[in-house]
Amino acid sequence: MLTKVYGSSVFGVDATTITVEVNIDKGVGYHLVGLPDNAVKESNYRIAAALLNNGYKIPGKKITINMAPADLRKEGSAYDLTLAIGILTASNQIKSNDLDKYIIMGELSLDGSLQPIKGALPIAIKAREEGFEGFILPMENAKEAAIEPGLKVYGVTNISEVISFFDKGTPLEQIIVDTKEEFYKALDFPEYDFADVKGQESIKRCMEIAAAGGHNIILIGPPGAGKTMLAKRLPSILPPMTLHEALETTKIHSVVGKIKNMGLMSQRPFRSPHHTTSPAALVGGGSYPQPGEISLSHNGVLFLDELPEFERRVLEVMRQPMEDREVTISRARFTVTYPSSFMLVASMNPSPGGYFNDPDAPVTSSPAEMQRYLGKISGPLLDRIDIHIEVTPVPFEKLSEDRKGESSVEIRKRVTAARDIQTKRFAEIENVHYNAQMNTKQIREFCTLDAPSKALLKNAMERLNLSARAYDRILKVARTIADLEGVEQVGGNHIGEAIQYRSLDREGWLG
């Protein structure tokens, strides 16, 4: 008897429906075709034990299973439940006329219980697009899949529930998620709050500007100055995600299986890979490509602590994704594109010893060691970082204060208002949403200067030996400072403040 059951395969951040054809005939053997990987090939052992422990069995006949389309590689253990239901139906151990209405996915344990799968949200989106009535999957993934409206989602914990549903008509509990409620969860109590930061007022101001304009930022300071602590608080002042951004972000995290017992992601992601990370781990890749850290930080923050400790080739692979806001991974037979619109926050010591420019600490690094250390950061990468800020240790008097600083909620209100101004400004321009994304033409259009401001900028560039690459960055940051004040014209005070945020362009840092 021939039976068709439907599953799904995730490729990139999108899903493709897989038709599982199970044919049982006279003879002996188990033949699984359609480019399955080892995890799929091993499914017959899990299926046999799971069925036996629930009162069923794999028939001792010739079983041929085709997973179509046959030229698309199938990977992972998520097809266990799909194959098991197909085998039971084809061998007449259960009856069902409704298999074509459902996508069925889940990894089986030997006792028949179900383990979570990856990519539940992309699968649910594709199932709804192709007109399937429902999606049966492990309970741990049910809230994630139920984000997609217009599709009935059934979370199950054991294969026996699925068997009873198809064979006896025993109803399954439909999982319903209120997407709006998930999305509008309270954001007024961030885990890391700027109210807890003692001192560092100038750095907090700088972080506010970076958040308002979407500017990449690098923090330079000695160990213990608070660089990591400040970076962790940056997501708390970024504007709340739109519903579209939240769905897009959840979809990417779903692909790598990071959404378990969760619905919609309402918080912007914060990713902090270790400096030993590989290029593939950072940008994505592998023989069967998966999203990397830059895609997992899409619509959020990518924090690279101790930037010069990263291998130079790791940093260089980020350059194009930072410019294009997406990363394309090509293999001989296919190409995958992942979104990667993130805000880069980096930190570094000013020297190998950590205390260069600190009047209270001796310089222990030679000029050659300094050059090797700072030389790991290339000019083209620095071109993509708008703000450089020096972080100094907080004195005891500030640390011992009882008074709390301004909260992240209050700062975020100003950041959101500035972003709203930018959204209106760039409404007619494709792929530009905030100041950091402006190209040279748009900078000339939206960052016009009066004569005194031009004179100030010229004088600063000459006296401070600022590089040519600093010019556009200063104008972008000045535009954001003006937006935070709610004024249309970029003035000399905005230029003056922006000039302070180009430390690494000054003579004596990078040569």
C-alpha positions, 0 to 999 in steps of 0.5 A, a space after each residue: 500500500 502507498 501512503 503520502 505524509 508531509 514534512 518540511 525542510 528548512 533551507 536558509 531561513 525558508 522552508 520547503 515542503 517534503 512529501 514522504 511516500 511510503 510503499 509497503 510490498 511483498 519481500 523484506 527490506 528497508 529502503 530510504 531514498 531522497 538524499 537523506 543524511 545519516 541522522 535520517 537514515 538512522 531513524 528506522 532504529 528509533 522508529 522501531 523502538 518507539 512503535 514497539 514500546 507503544 504497541 505497534 511495530 515495523 512490518 516485516 515486509 519490503 518498505 520503500 520510502 521516498 522523500 521528495 523532492 529527491 534532489 534536496 538534501 534532508 538532514 536531522 532527526 525531525 522526520 522521525 514522526 513523519 516516517 513513523 506515521 507513514 509506515 503505520 498508515 501504509 501497513 494498515 495498523 492505523 487508518 487515516 484519510 486526513 494525512 494530506 491536511 497536516 505537516 507532521 514533524 518531530 524527533 522520536 525517543 525510544 519510548 515514543 516521546 517527542 524531542 524538539 525540532 529546529 525551524 518550527 516557525 519557517 515550517 509553519 509559515 510555509 505550511 500556511 502558504 501552501 494551504 495545509 490545515 494544521 501542523 503537528 509537532 513537539 510541544 516544546 515548539 508549539 508556541 513558536 509555530 503558533 505565532 503564524 496565524 491561519 494555521 492550526 498548531 497541535 503540540 504533542 508529547 508522545 507518538 501515541 497522541 498522534 496515532 490516536 488523533 488519526 486512528 480514533 479521532 481523539 482530539 488534540 489540544 490546539 495551541 493558540 498564541 496571541 501574537 500582539 500580546 507576545 509582542 507588546 510584553 512590558 519592556 520597562 524592566 530590562 535585565 541590564 539597566 543604565 540606572 545601575 551604572 555609576 558615573 560614566 556620564 559621557 560614555 552613556 551619552 555616547 551610547 545614547 547617540 550610537 543607539 539613536 543613529 544606529 552607529 557602530 561603536 568601539 570602546 577603548 579603555 583599560 581592564 576594569 573600566 566598564 566596557 563590557 558592562 556598558 555594552 550589555 546595557 545598550 539593547 535596553 535603550 534601542 527602540 522597541 522592535 516592530 512586529 515585522 522585525 520581531 517575526 524576522 528575528 524569531 525566524 532566524 533563531 528558530 532555524 538554529 533551534 534557539 526558540 524552545 517553549 517561547 513564542 515571539 522574540 520581543 527583545 532585541 538580540 545581544 550576541 557576544 562571541 568569544 575571540 576564538 570564534 571562526 569565520 564560519 561561526 561568525 558569518 555562517 556556513 558549514 557543509 549544510 549552511 547555518 546562520 552565524 553570529 552576525 545573523 543571530 544578532 540581526 535587528 540587535 547588537 553584536 558585541 566583540 569584546 577584546 577586538 584585537 584578539 580576534 583573528 584578522 581574517 575573522 574580522 575581515 569577513 564581516 566587512 561586506 555583511 556590515 555594508 550590505 546588511 546581509 550575508 550570502 553563503 555560496 556552495 557548489 550546488 546552492 546559495 543561501 542568504 541570511 539577513 545581518 542588519 546589526 549594530 556592532 559594538 566592539 571593545 579593546 584595551 589601548 595597548 597589549 598591557 592595557 594601560 596606554 595613555 593612563 597617567 597612573 600606570 607605566 607603559 609596559 609595551 614597546 612601540 613594535 608590540 603596540 603596532 602589532 596589537 593595533 594593526 590587527 584592526 584594519 582601516 576598512 573595518 574602522 571605516 565602518 565604525 562611526 564612533 570611537 570613545 575612550 572609557 576611563 575607570 570610575 573613581 571611588 567617589 562615584 562608585 560609592 554614591 547611592 544615587 542611581 543614574 538615569 534609567 534605560 527607559 528614560 533614555 530609550 524615549 529620547 532614542 525612539 523620538 530621534 529614530 522617528 525623525 529619521 524614519 520620516 526623513 528617509 521614508 522615500 529612500 529605499 534601504 535607508 532607515 537611520 543615519 548610520 546607513 546614509 551614503 555620501 550623497 545623502 550625507 551631503 543632502 541631509 548634513 548641510 553645514 553653515 560657514 562657521 560649522 565648516 570652519 570648525 570641522 576644517 580646523 579640527 581635522 587639521 589640528 587633530 590630524 584626523 584622517 579623511 575617513 573621519 569626515 563623513 563619520 563626523 557628519 553622520 554622528 552630528 546629524 544624530 546629535 541634532 536629531 536627539 535635540 529635535 533640530 533640523 540644522 546641524 550646528 557647530 555644537 553638534 560638530 564639536 561633540 561628534 569630533 570627540 568621538 574619533 579617537 582612533 583617527 588621531 595621530 598616535 593611535 593607528 599610525 
